[in-house]
Amino acid sequence: MENSLNLNTKDYSIIDGVFKGLSSDFTDFCIPEGVTTITAGSFKNCQKLYRVTLPSTLKNIEPNAFQGCTCLVEIINRSSLPLKTTYGSFGGVCDNAKSVVTDQKDSVISVTKDKLVLLKTSDGLAVVTYLGRKKQIVIPDSVTEISKEAFYSSSCESVILPSTLKRIGGKAFYCSKIKKMTLPASVETLYERVFDCCEIVELNVLNPEIYFYPEILNHAYDLTTVRFAGTKSQWENLFDDRDTQPYSASFTVTFANGETKEY
């Protein structure tokens, strides 16, 4: 046989160059040289994995090999496979990838001491996922974006946002335990379902000209208080689209002049 690499560890196995079954605890994993095939389901639901390095010997990635790897944002591709950051490539290996490089020195991913995974972007840094378990996180300066689903189902209760932040991606805090948040005046856009089903109680919005995508506050069952640094008219303009109206939420909005509105 051309390649006869065989390894059997507590975390994975390789039989005749065929890779199988990685433990779900890995965050940054380098597949050994000599592996020629990654089998279907090998990385299934490795939800902490944010980077994977593919060996130069790799010839085949079976469909759904990386199924459920929602945090896999960077691929170091040493193989000849033509990977790109496009949806659905090679059985899902690129579904969430925002960076494909051929050498780790070209990586655009970094990890903070608080286990925030950061991606370099054209206008700063984006938080792409949070791998820690702290109750409170301070987002570093220079972060301009919190990416889609970055704190999905996170146990973090407080996220302090920097004055450099411009946008928050869809479902960024979906089903998280966030209790209170202040959106700085720099925040321009909230994408769909940012706080859907999370445990937020209090929200402060400091930019009266912010833009909301649909369903921002849907199913925010614990929300009681919103403070908005603008007028009632400006707030209502945020909800001029039927799909944007809060659903299954009951809270009071207080405006800059002291006026209120009940939901």
ZIMO-V314347 format. One record per residue. N is the residue number from 0. PSI is psi in whole degrees, 0 to 359 (* if undefined). Layout:
N&PSI / N&PSI
This chain:
0&139 / 1&319 / 2&126 / 3&31 / 4&128 / 5&123 / 6&144 / 7&103 / 8&176 / 9&344 / 10&336 / 11&171 / 12&149 / 13&121 / 14&116 / 15&43 / 16&4 / 17&121 / 18&136 / 19&140 / 20&67 / 21&143 / 22&147 / 23&359 / 24&351 / 25&145 / 26&327 / 27&111 / 28&134 / 29&115 / 30&130 / 31&147 / 32&144 / 33&341 / 34&128 / 35&336 / 36&138 / 37&120 / 38&160 / 39&132 / 40&3 / 41&323 / 42&20 / 43&126 / 44&30 / 45&78 / 46&357 / 47&350 / 48&116 / 49&344 / 50&141 / 51&141 / 52&124 / 53&137 / 54&160 / 55&339 / 56&352 / 57&131 / 58&337 / 59&135 / 60&116 / 61&154 / 62&140 / 63&21 / 64&326 / 65&31 / 66&131 / 67&7 / 68&72 / 69&343 / 70&4 / 71&97 / 72&347 / 73&139 / 74&125 / 75&107 / 76&100 / 77&359 / 78&179 / 79&3 / 80&134 / 81&69 / 82&141 / 83&164 / 84&64 / 85&148 / 86&132 / 87&0 / 88&135 / 89&55 / 90&28 / 91&359 / 92&337 / 93&9 / 94&319 / 95&358 / 96&131 / 97&354 / 98&128 / 99&118 / 100&165 / 101&351 / 102&141 / 103&334 / 104&342 / 105&7 / 106&142 / 107&16 / 108&139 / 109&161 / 110&127 / 111&170 / 112&337 / 113&5 / 114&35 / 115&127 / 116&121 / 117&142 / 118&131 / 119&133 / 120&180 / 121&338 / 122&19 / 123&230 / 124&150 / 125&135 / 126&115 / 127&335 / 128&162 / 129&123 / 130&359 / 131&186 / 132&14 / 133&152 / 134&333 / 135&135 / 136&137 / 137&117 / 138&130 / 139&153 / 140&157 / 141&351 / 142&123 / 143&350 / 144&140 / 145&117 / 146&168 / 147&127 / 148&22 / 149&322 / 150&29 / 151&120 / 152&23 / 153&148 / 154&359 / 155&134 / 156&342 / 157&128 / 158&116 / 159&120 / 160&145 / 161&163 / 162&357 / 163&350 / 164&134 / 165&325 / 166&153 / 167&125 / 168&167 / 169&135 / 170&26 / 171&323 / 172&25 / 173&127 / 174&24 / 175&174 / 176&20 / 177&131 / 178&323 / 179&141 / 180&142 / 181&122 / 182&112 / 183&163 / 184&342 / 185&341 / 186&120 / 187&328 / 188&134 / 189&122 / 190&179 / 191&137 / 192&35 / 193&315 / 194&14 / 195&125 / 196&13 / 197&176 / 198&23 / 199&136 / 200&322 / 201&132 / 202&128 / 203&125 / 204&111 / 205&352 / 206&108 / 207&347 / 208&19 / 209&156 / 210&130 / 211&131 / 212&173 / 213&149 / 214&34 / 215&316 / 216&17 / 217&137 / 218&27 / 219&74 / 220&332 / 221&354 / 222&127 / 223&331 / 224&127 / 225&131 / 226&126 / 227&122 / 228&52 / 229&196 / 230&166 / 231&322 / 232&317 / 233&318 / 234&313 / 235&331 / 236&335 / 237&338 / 238&32 / 239&344 / 240&132 / 241&324 / 242&350 / 243&343 / 244&137 / 245&140 / 246&133 / 247&43 / 248&145 / 249&112 / 250&169 / 251&130 / 252&129 / 253&129 / 254&172 / 255&329 / 256&6 / 257&348 / 258&154 / 259&164 / 260&135 / 261&142 / 262&*
